[in-house]
Amino acid sequence: MTETAPPAVERYFRATDAADAAALAECFTTDGVVEDDGETLRGRDEILAWRAALASRFTYTTTVTGSRPIDADSYRVEVTIEGDFPGGKADLAFLFTLRDDLIAKLVIGG
């Protein structure tokens, strides 16, 4: 990650690295939204359940390969994930929309 990444984005990736689904969910606003792999999750409870389920199905590492602000409230992070999921490796873009120092929306895509 770069030193210019917003604190909520930094916390999100620290929680990901620590496999801490509860800490990851706390990075979001109470009405936060995640769009991932055709699924839309709303609110911290759904986000927590999504991360916990993901962690129980797959083991993987995340390497940040690039990051940049899009505008005052949006940030893009490119990552490579490698693990025991189908295909074993994927390059993804994480598009964060921030509000009140928390993540209001995260769109994960290829």
N, C-alpha and C positions, 0 to 999 in steps of 0.2 A: 504494500500500500504506500501511497505517497504521503508526505507530511501535509498536503493540502486537502486530504480527504476529510469530509465532515465527521465529527465525533460519532454520530449514529452509524455511519458506514463503517468506521473503524471498529465500533463495538459489535456490529453484525458479524464481521469476519473473525473477530476474536472469539465470539460465541460459536461460530461455525467450526473453527479450529479446535475448540475445547469440547465439541459435541454437546454443548449445553443448550438444549432446546428452550428451556425456561428463560435463560438470559437472552437468547435470540428473540423470542417473542416480546420481551420487554423493550426491545429496540424500536418497536412499532407503536404508533398511536393506537388508542383503544379501538378505533374503527379502521385500522390499517388493512391494506389489501395486498395479497401476493398472487401473481399470475405465473404459473409454472406448469409446463408440459400439458397445456390445455385445461388446467384446473384453476379455478379462482377461489381463493380462501379469504374470508372476511373476519376481522377481529382477532384479538390475541389468542383466544381459545382455539380457533381453527388453525391459526399459524403454529401454535405450540403442538397441536396434534399432528399436523403435516410434517414438522421437523422431527418429531419423535418417531413417527412411522418411517420416514426416510432413513433415519439413523439405525432403525432396527432391521431394515432391508439391505442396506449397502454400507460398505466401508470405502471411503475415498479421501484423497487429499486435494486441496484447493491451492493453486498457485496463481497469484495475481500477475497478469502479464501487461496490464495497462490500466490507467484510470485518468479521468478528466472531468471537470465540471461541464455541464451542458448550459446551465443558467444558474441564477441565484438559488433555486430550489431543487435542481435536478443534478444528478451525478451518475456517470457511467463508469463501470468497472468491468474489464475483460479478465476472464479467468480460464485456466485449463484445469479440469478435474480429471483425476485418474483413480480407478478403483475397480471393484468387483461388480459393477453394474453392466448391463448389456452394452457391448461396444468397448468398454474398458477405458475410454478416453473421450473427452468432449471439450470443445472450446465454446464458452458461453459469454454472453453479455448480461450484466446485471444493471438495470436502469432503476435508480432510486429517485423517488420524489419525496422531498422532506417537508415537514411542518413542525414547528415548535421544537426543533432539535431532535425529532424522532422521524422514523420512516413512515410516511403516509401510504406509499405504494411502492411495490417492488415488482418489476416485470423481468423474468428470467427467460432468455431466449438464446438461440444459436447464432 
